[in-house]
Amino acid sequence: MHRTEVVVTGLGAITPLGGDVKSTWDALIAGESGIRGSVLPSHNGTGRPATVAGTMAADPAERLLPVQARRLDRSQQAALAAAAEAWADAGAPEVDGDRLASAVGTGIGGVGTLLKQDDALEAAGVRRVSPRTVPMLMPNAAAALISIEYGARAGVYTPVSACSSGAEAIALGARLIRAGEADVVIAGGTEAAITPVTVAGFAQAQALSRYTGDPASASRPFAADRSGFVISEGAAVVVLESAEHAIARGAHVHGVLAGAGIAADAHHITAPAPDGSGQIAAMRKALAQAGLAPEQISHINAHATGTEVGDVAEARAIGKVFGRATVTAPKAALGHLFGAAGAIEALIAVLSLEHGVIPPTRNLTAAGIGVGDDIDLDVVAERRDVPQGAVLSNSFGFGGQNVSLIVTHVRHQTP
């Protein structure tokens, strides 16, 4: 049976490392960090200690008209900024709106708006609450706004699956194309949730990095002294197309989304399954859909948030599927973008193959401390040439939601 090939023709991003794709990639390859010192404001008089965070390197509101920016949550602003870059990079394809879909995931949605408007309600009453509150806080707004902006009528989808949201949106986009429901899908993830309550919640759960040195060294995936993740914000969007549609219009193809695997742990609301069954299943499903053997994967873009338990669980799952695999962990430079993480890391996987470079993993050699003894992987600490092959990108979320994506080199050349 003929299998529709899905290709990536557009890339867009706004991240802690850069205001667009090029600046983000250049900083990542150079080994720079997007983690900065940050003091969050007090909430209802309750102060929070200083923390570090990966705030966006550019203000997404500046990419929009002032009147438009005021009507959007910061997460929505970021999504529209990334989508505009991706759409332009794809050549602003002419496509029937009934064959164009939008799929943008998020972990939380407009939490910044929700908190701000709740403060307004408590301080000054109902009349001070914005009439735009609901469209600014609802999680599906980013996907819907992109649909409106580009006339995407084939469907608006919003996976809300914690840290795997962005990756799941991309997997969903590929499914829509393979099912014949769309020719083009604008897909990705967005998040802007650096707020007192989210930071406090993760701190109380003992999930945040306890590193007290240079902020750029706080995010330490796979390191022996890792202690938690760093909260970040941003968005990443890709334009997916059927290869037939892309070739017909002479589009530049960045890579092929060859496989996607989704599986659930069905184990615990926050902890991964002890045997790694869900993560293993997602990776094997992605391999099967791509028609690849484990040895054909040149390297793995690991989920690797920097938590003591999570990194070990993923390392063991990778080991059961691939043996001692070569991996990179971009969250060392980016921090954890939650709902946007899987999308930006899928984008990084595409760029890795396109440029022939595996990005380095920061913070593995500080003070002579390297990869943890419980991590039996070849973790790339300095940029390395990537051999011909494919890249697998992992995204694992609370609730036991696991997504693995596989990107390969371009198979079809455009005219």
N, C-alpha and C positions, 0 to 999 in steps of 0.2 A: 504494500500500500504506500502511495506517495506521502511523504512526511514534509509538511511545510517548514522551511528553514526560517528562523527568526534572526534578524541581524540588528545591530546597534548602529544607528546613523546620526544620532545627536547626543551630546554630553553637556550637562550644565551643573554647576555647583556653587555654593557659597558656604564656606567652612571656617573653622578657626585658623586654618593655615593660609587661606586666601579668599579673595572676593570672587574668583571665578575658577574654571577648571585649570587653566595654565598655571596660575600663581599657586594654587593648591598642590598640583603635581610637582612643580619646581621646588617648592619648600619641602615637600615630603621626601623627594629624592635627595635633597641637600642635607637631610637629617635635622631639619629645623623642628621647632615645637610651636603649637598653637595654644598651649596652656599658659595662662597668665594669672597673676594674683588678683583676687576679687574679694571685696567686702560687700556682702549683701545687706540691704537696708533692713532695719528692724521691722517686725510685723506685729502690729498691735502692742508695741512697746516691749516686745520680747526680742532682745538682741541675739544675733548669731555670731559666732566667732569668725574670724577671717578664714576664707577658704580659697581654693583655686578653682578655675573653671576655664573651659574653652569657649569663649565668646566669639561670635563671628568676626572675621577680620575686616569686614566692611558692613556698613549699615544697609540692610536690604531696603529700607524706606527710601533711600536716595535713588533707587532704581525705578521708583514709581512716582506718579504725580502726587503732590502733597495731599490733595483731597482724597485720593485713593488710599494712600498710606494710612491716613487717619482712621479709615473705616475697616482696617484689617488688623488682626492679631499679628504679632511678630513672626509666628510660625507660618502664617499665610503669606506675609511679605517675602519671606525667604523662599517659599515654594514657587511663587510667581517669578522671582528673580532667577532662580535656577531653571525654571521652565523656559523663560525667554531666551536664555543662553543656549539651552539644548535645542530649542526650535530653530533658532538662527543657525546653529551649527549643522543642523540637519538640512539646511537650505530652504526653510519655510515651505515644506512640501505642500503641493496642491493635492488635497485629498477630500473626497466626499465626506461631509460631516457624519453621515450615517455609517461610515466605515472607519471613523476615528473615535478612540476611547481615551479616557483618563483614569489612571489608577495610581493614587498617591497615598501612601500609608503614613501613620503617625502613632506614637505611643500614647500621647495624652491630648493633643489638640490645643485649643486656646486657653491653657491654664493661666497664662499671664493676664488675659482679659478677665477671666473668672475671678481671680483674686483682687484685681484692681476694682472691679465693679462691686464686689462684696464689700470692700473697704468703703466705697462711695455710699453704698446702702446703709452701712452701720454708722457712718459719720454724718450723713446729711439727709437720709431718707430716700424714698422711692423715686422722687422727681429728679434726683441726681444720677440715677442709673441710666446709662446710654440705651436708646432704643435699638442700637445695633449690637447689643450684648450677645444675643443668641447666635446670629450668624458669625460673630467673631470668635465665639468659644466652641462651636460645634466641630467635632473632629473631621467631618466630611467636607468642611468648607474649602480647604486647599484644593482638593480634587475637583470640587464643583466650580471654583473660581477659574481653574485651568480649563475646564470644559467650556465655560462661558467665554473665556478669552479666545480660545481657538476653535470654537464651534464644534466640539466633540460631542456627538449625539449617540454614539454607539453604546454608551454606558459610562457611568461615573462610579468608581469603586474606591473604597477606603478600608484597606486592611488595618485593623487596630490590634496588633499582636506583639505588643511590647517591643523588645529590641530587634525582632525579626520583621517588623512592619514594612520597612522599605524594600527588603529583599522579597518578601511575599508579594508586594505590589508588582515587582518586576516579573516574578514567576507567573502571577495572574495575567499580566499583559501578554506574556508569551503564550499562555493558554488560550486567550481570546483570539490571537492571531492564528494559532494552530487549529482552533475550532472553526475557523472561517467567519467569526463574528466581527472581526476588524482587520483592516490592512495596516493601520498605524495605531500605536498606543503610546501616549505620553505617561511615563511611569517613574515612580521614585518614592522618596520619603522626606519628611520635614519634621523639625522639632525645635521648639524654643521654650524650654522649661527650667531655666536657671532661676528659680524662685526660692524664697525662704522655706516654704513648706515642703517642696520637693527635696531640697538639700537636707532639711531636718529629717525628713522621712528616711532617706537613704543613709544618713548618718546614724540614726537610731537603729537601723537594720545592720549596722557595721559593714556597709558595702562600699563606702567612700575611702579613697586613699588616705592613709594616715601619715604619709611622708611629709616632713616638715622643712625640708631643704628648699632648694631652688624650685619654683613652680614647674619649670620645664622638665623636671625629673620626677614629678609626682605620679605620672601614669607609667606603670612598669610591667606590662604584660610579660609573662613567662620568666621574669627575673626572680632570683632566689629570695629577694626581700620585698616582693610585691605585697601590697596590703589592701588593694581596692581600686575602684575606678575613679576617673575624674569626669564630672558632668560637663557636657558640651552642648552646643546648639548649631544648627545649620540645616541645609537642604541639598539634595542631589536629585537630578532628574535625567533620565535617558529617553531618547526616542527610539522605540522598537518598530520594526517593519518586517513584513514578509519579504524574503529575499527577492521574490518576483516583483513586488511593488518597487523596492529600492533599485533594482537593476533597470526596470522599465523607465525610471525617471533619471537615471544616471547619477544616483546618490553616492557620496563617499561612504564607505562602510568601515567602521572602526573595528568591528569584531562580530563574532557569531555567538548568540546565546544558545549554546548547544544543549544544555540540560538544566533541569530544575527539579529538586527533590524536596518534598515537604512531609514531615512526620511529627508525631506528638509523643511525648514521654508518658502521658497519662499517669503521672507519679506524684508531683508536688507543685504547689503554686509558685514557688521560687527556686527550689533546689533541682538540679538536673538528676535524671535517673542514675542511680549508682553504677549500673552496668553500661551506661552510655547508649542504650538501645535506640532511643529516638534520634540522637545525633548520627549514629551509625546508619540507621535506616535512611535518613535524609541524604547522606552522602552517597550511599549505594543507589538510591533512586535516581539521583542526578547523574551518576555514572551510567546507569542503565539507559536513561533517556538519551544521553549523549552518544551512546554506543562506544564507550571508552573503557579501557581497563585501568586499574589504579596506577600502573606504571606509566601511563600516558599523561598523567597530571604532572606538569613541570614544577608547580609549587602551589601551596595553599595559602589563601588569605584568611587567617584565623579570626574567629570571633574575639577571642582573647581580650577580655576586659581588664585584666590585672587583678582579679580577685583570687584569693588563695585556693578556694575550692574549684571555682569555675574553670580556671586555666588547666588544672590537673585533669578534670573530667574531659575537657575537649582534647587534651593531649593523648589521653588513653583511647578515646574514641577514634581519633585520627590514626593512632598506632594500630588499632585492630583492622582498619580498612587499608591503610597505606604502608604500614611499617614505619620506619624512621624517616618521615617525610620532611621536605624542605618547606618552611613556613615563614610568613611575615605577619607582623601584628601592627597595623597602622594606628590603632588606638593609642599607642605609645606617643604618637605625635599629635593626633587629633583629639584625644579624649573620647568619651562615649556619647555619641549623638542620638542614642536611643532609637526612636522611630526612623531617623534618617541614616543610621549607621549602616544598615545593610545596603542601602542605595549608594552611598558614597564609596563603600568598599567594593561593590560590584563595578562601579565606575573605575576605581583604581585597578581592579583586575583587568578591565579592558585596556587601560593605558599601559599596564605592565607588559602585555603582549604586543601592543602597538609600538611601544618604544624599546622593547627588548630588555627591560630592566626590572629586577625585583627590588621594591623599596626596602630600605633598612628599617630595623626595629630599634628604636631609641632605648636608652637607659638600661642596657644589658651589661655594661662594663663599669659603671660608676663605682668608685671605691673598691675596685677589684672584684665586685660581685657579679657573676654572670648568670646564665640560665640555671634555674632551680634543678636540684638533683632529681626531683620528681617529674621533670619534663624531658622525656626522651625523644626530642625532635631536633632537627637541624634548623635552628632559628637564625634567620639572616640578620646579622648585626651591622653589616656594611653593605651598601648597594652592590648588587651582583647582576651579571648578565643572565637573562632568562633563556633557557634553551627552547627550541621549537617544541610546541606541545600545547597544553591547555592549563587554565588556572581554575581552581575551585575556591569559591568564597563562601564561608560559613557565617550564618547569623542565627543565634539562639536566644529566645526570649523567655521571660517569666511566664509561667503557665505550661512550660514544657513544649514550647512551639519552636520547631527547628526547620530551618530553610538552608539548602545548599544550592548554589548556582554554579554552572560551569560555562566559562567563556573560552572560545577557541579562536585561532587565526581565521582570517577571511578565506573562505573556500571559493567564492564566486567573485570574479572581477567585474566591475561595472564597465560599460562601454566607454 
